[in-house]
Amino acid sequence: MIIVDFERKHAEAAAELAMAGYEDERRKVPSLPEVTELPDLTPFADNCLGVAAFEGEKMLGFLCCHEPWEHAFQSLAKGTFSPIHAHGSVKENRGKVYQRMYQAAAEKWVKKGIAYHSIALYAHEETALSAFFDYGFGRRCADAIRMMEPLGNYTPPVGITFKEEDGKEKEQVNRLHRMLKEHMGKSPCFMGYPVREEEEDTEQLQEEKSGSRFFTAMDGEKVAAYVEVTDRGENFATQAEDMRNICGAYCLPEYRGRNIYQGLLDYMILCLKKEGFLRLGVDYESFNPTANVFWPKYFEIYTKSVVRRIDECALEG
């Protein structure tokens, strides 16, 4: 096995490996949409951060990443991310192939001052997951999916109504969103968000959420919970025309345990199904205990993102 820089001439063979990986996961998670073409891989050649593994003329695998950015994942470090279409491997000796590729790629990344390494892997590819765990990675995020069908098997909440937010509840939804960020900053998540004045934070939120739809659970005039839905999520599969994606959700603590969120999801699902959407996705942090218990009950996980933070002293070497 030899490891070389990923170049444009490798893109076609790499796309075949990436598509084979997606089809393998799709056989295990049939609700995933059919995809005929993956995103263009040539930008990964142009940033000179990727590698490919060969045995003679045969490509065994490739591992690429996005351009790095500062303050990755609300940290003080420069980071990069390898999405599910930016890497792939043959099945034979897959763990070894990934480890050799990461060793070569990580050397490049650290020389560029990239300390936060994040890679999205298919959830049922245990060999690849194990290979990265052995190299110091841990789980951080997950993507999950379900068909746009009611949840069922729960007792509907009493005294709670559901609606799509029409502007009247915007201030309350903003308040719940700030509470969600506060929750994510606490143990064990420790996702530190910038501290802003409420007015500034509201303006920032409105800008970030301009393309979102919000559904709410109402206790009279009070918003007890909300869910945010967008037309795309964190990977290429979420861009299917018949799919919508949950990217924000929060229920006030005093309303938990009453099946309010189940009822809210059912209401939203019925609304979206009437509009012709067939699939519903969600992405969440797997180190968030509430999310990690709730979402897998109703959605099937198909990606698990792993992360590794390199010691700063290694960047100075």
C-alpha positions in Angstrom: 0.0 0.0 0.0 1.3 3.5 -0.9 -0.2 6.8 0.2 -0.2 9.7 -2.3 -1.6 13.2 -2.4 -5.2 13.3 -3.6 -5.3 14.8 -7.1 -8.0 15.6 -9.6 -7.2 12.5 -11.6 -8.3 10.4 -8.6 -11.8 11.9 -8.4 -13.6 9.4 -10.6 -12.3 6.3 -8.8 -12.9 8.1 -5.4 -16.5 8.8 -6.3 -17.1 5.1 -7.0 -15.8 4.2 -3.6 -17.8 7.0 -1.9 -21.0 5.9 -3.7 -20.4 2.2 -2.8 -20.2 3.3 0.9 -23.5 5.2 0.6 -25.2 2.3 -1.0 -23.9 -0.1 1.7 -25.4 2.2 4.3 -28.7 2.6 2.3 -29.1 -1.2 2.3 -29.0 -1.1 6.1 -31.2 2.1 6.4 -33.7 1.8 3.5 -35.4 5.1 4.3 -32.3 6.9 2.9 -33.1 8.5 -0.5 -31.7 7.2 -3.7 -28.8 9.3 -4.9 -27.5 9.2 -8.5 -24.6 11.6 -8.2 -22.4 12.8 -5.3 -21.0 16.3 -4.8 -18.0 17.3 -6.9 -14.7 15.9 -5.3 -12.3 18.1 -7.3 -12.3 21.0 -4.6 -10.8 18.4 -2.3 -7.9 18.0 -4.7 -7.4 21.7 -5.0 -7.0 22.3 -1.3 -4.1 19.8 -1.2 -5.2 18.4 2.2 -6.4 15.0 1.0 -4.6 11.6 0.4 -5.3 8.5 -1.5 -4.2 4.9 -0.9 -3.1 2.6 -3.8 -1.9 -0.9 -4.4 -0.5 -0.8 -7.9 -3.0 0.9 -10.1 -6.0 0.1 -7.8 -7.3 2.8 -5.5 -7.8 1.3 -2.0 -9.2 4.5 -0.5 -9.2 8.2 -0.2 -9.5 10.7 2.7 -10.1 14.4 2.1 -11.4 17.4 4.0 -12.8 20.9 3.7 -10.7 24.0 3.9 -10.0 24.7 7.6 -11.7 27.4 9.6 -10.9 29.2 12.8 -12.8 28.6 16.1 -14.1 25.2 14.9 -17.1 23.9 16.8 -17.0 26.9 19.2 -13.4 26.1 20.2 -10.3 28.2 20.1 -8.7 25.9 17.5 -8.5 25.8 13.7 -10.5 22.8 12.5 -11.5 20.8 9.5 -14.2 18.3 8.6 -14.4 15.3 6.2 -18.0 14.7 5.2 -19.3 11.3 4.2 -18.7 11.8 0.5 -15.1 13.0 1.0 -13.7 9.6 2.0 -14.1 5.9 1.2 -12.3 2.6 1.2 -12.5 -0.9 -0.2 -13.9 -3.5 2.2 -10.7 -5.6 2.5 -8.5 -4.4 5.3 -10.7 -1.3 5.6 -9.5 -0.4 9.2 -5.8 -0.6 8.2 -6.5 1.5 5.0 -8.2 4.2 7.0 -5.5 4.3 9.6 -2.7 4.6 7.1 -4.6 7.4 5.2 -5.4 9.3 8.4 -1.8 9.1 9.5 -0.7 10.7 6.3 -3.5 13.2 6.1 -3.2 14.3 9.8 0.5 15.0 9.2 -0.6 17.5 6.5 -3.4 19.0 8.7 -1.2 19.5 11.7 1.5 21.2 9.6 -1.2 23.7 8.5 -2.1 24.3 12.2 -5.3 22.3 12.1 -5.9 21.0 15.6 -9.6 19.9 15.4 -10.1 16.9 13.1 -13.7 15.8 12.4 -14.8 13.0 10.2 -18.4 11.8 9.4 -18.6 8.0 9.1 -21.5 5.7 8.2 -23.2 4.4 11.4 -23.1 0.8 10.4 -19.4 0.8 9.3 -18.0 -0.5 12.5 -14.6 -1.3 11.1 -14.0 2.3 10.2 -15.4 3.6 13.4 -13.1 1.3 15.4 -10.1 2.3 13.4 -10.6 6.0 14.3 -11.4 5.2 17.9 -8.0 3.4 18.1 -6.4 6.7 16.8 -7.8 8.8 19.6 -11.2 9.9 18.2 -14.5 10.1 20.0 -18.1 10.4 18.9 -19.7 13.9 18.7 -22.6 14.1 16.2 -25.1 11.9 14.5 -27.5 12.1 11.5 -30.7 10.1 11.6 -33.7 9.6 9.4 -37.3 8.3 9.3 -40.1 8.1 6.8 -42.6 10.9 7.1 -45.1 8.8 9.1 -46.7 9.5 12.5 -44.8 8.2 15.5 -47.7 6.3 17.2 -47.4 4.3 20.4 -47.7 7.2 22.9 -50.4 8.9 24.9 -51.2 12.3 23.5 -50.6 15.2 25.9 -53.6 16.8 27.6 -54.2 20.5 27.4 -51.5 21.2 24.8 -52.2 22.4 21.2 -49.8 22.6 18.2 -49.3 25.1 15.5 -46.8 26.4 13.0 -45.3 29.6 14.3 -46.7 32.6 12.4 -44.8 35.5 14.0 -46.8 35.9 17.2 -44.6 33.4 19.1 -41.3 34.5 17.6 -40.0 36.2 20.8 -40.9 33.1 22.9 -39.2 30.8 20.4 -36.1 33.0 20.5 -36.0 32.7 24.3 -36.2 28.9 24.1 -33.4 28.9 21.5 -31.2 30.8 23.9 -32.1 28.3 26.6 -31.0 25.5 24.2 -27.6 27.2 23.7 -27.2 27.6 27.5 -28.0 23.9 27.9 -25.4 23.0 25.3 -22.8 25.0 27.1 -23.1 22.9 30.3 -21.7 19.5 31.2 -21.3 17.1 29.5 -21.6 19.1 26.2 -19.4 22.1 26.9 -20.3 23.8 23.6 -19.3 27.4 24.3 -21.4 29.9 22.3 -20.5 33.6 22.2 -22.2 35.6 24.9 -24.3 38.4 23.4 -26.8 40.9 24.6 -30.3 39.7 24.1 -31.1 42.2 21.3 -27.9 41.3 19.4 -28.5 37.6 19.9 -32.1 37.9 18.6 -30.8 39.8 15.5 -28.2 37.1 14.9 -30.8 34.4 15.3 -33.2 35.9 12.8 -30.4 36.1 10.3 -29.3 32.5 10.8 -32.9 31.1 10.8 -34.3 33.1 7.9 -35.0 30.0 5.8 -36.4 27.9 8.7 -39.9 26.9 9.7 -40.9 26.6 13.3 -43.6 24.4 14.8 -44.6 25.0 18.5 -46.4 23.2 21.3 -48.6 25.7 23.1 -49.9 25.7 26.7 -52.5 28.4 26.2 -50.4 31.4 25.0 -47.2 29.9 26.2 -44.7 28.1 24.0 -43.8 24.9 25.8 -41.6 23.4 23.0 -40.5 24.2 19.5 -38.9 22.3 16.6 -37.1 24.0 13.7 -37.2 22.5 10.2 -35.1 23.4 7.1 -34.9 22.1 3.5 -31.4 20.6 4.0 -29.2 19.3 6.7 -25.5 18.4 7.2 -24.8 16.1 4.3 -25.7 15.4 0.6 -28.5 12.9 1.4 -30.5 15.6 3.2 -30.8 17.6 0.0 -33.3 15.2 -1.5 -36.3 17.1 -2.8 -38.7 14.9 -0.8 -36.9 15.4 2.6 -37.0 18.0 5.4 -34.6 18.2 8.3 -34.9 19.1 12.0 -32.0 21.4 13.0 -33.2 22.8 16.3 -35.5 21.6 19.1 -36.1 22.4 22.8 -38.8 21.7 25.4 -39.0 23.6 28.6 -37.9 21.4 31.5 -41.2 21.7 33.4 -43.1 20.2 30.4 -40.8 17.2 29.8 -42.1 13.6 30.4 -45.6 14.4 29.2 -45.3 13.3 25.5 -45.4 16.9 24.4 -42.5 16.5 22.0 -44.0 13.3 20.5 -47.2 15.2 19.9 -45.4 18.1 18.4 -43.4 15.9 16.0 -46.6 14.1 14.9 -48.3 17.4 14.2 -45.3 18.6 12.2 -45.0 15.3 10.3 -48.7 15.4 9.3 -48.3 18.9 8.0 -45.2 18.1 6.0 -46.7 14.9 4.7 -49.7 16.8 3.3 -47.2 19.0 1.4 -45.7 15.9 -0.3 -42.6 15.3 1.8 -41.6 11.7 2.4 -38.6 11.7 4.6 -37.6 13.5 7.8 -34.0 13.9 9.0 -32.4 15.1 12.2 -28.8 15.8 13.3 -27.8 16.1 16.9 -24.9 16.0 19.3 -24.5 12.4 20.6 -22.8 13.8 23.8 -26.1 15.6 24.6 -27.8 13.1 26.9 -31.3 14.3 26.3 -30.9 14.2 22.5 -29.0 10.9 22.5 -31.9 9.2 24.3 -34.8 10.8 22.5 -34.0 10.8 18.8 -32.9 7.2 18.3 -36.3 6.1 19.7 -38.0 7.4 16.5 -35.2 7.9 13.9 -32.6 5.5 12.5 -29.0 6.7 12.8 -27.0 6.6 9.5 -23.9 8.7 10.3 -21.7 9.0 13.3 -19.2 11.9 13.3 -16.0 11.4 15.2 -13.6 14.1 16.4 -10.1 14.4 17.7 -8.4 17.5 19.2 -4.6 17.7 18.7 -2.5 19.1 21.6 -1.4 22.6 20.8 2.2 21.7 21.6 2.2 19.3 18.6 1.4 22.2 16.3 4.5 24.0 17.4 6.8 21.1 16.5 
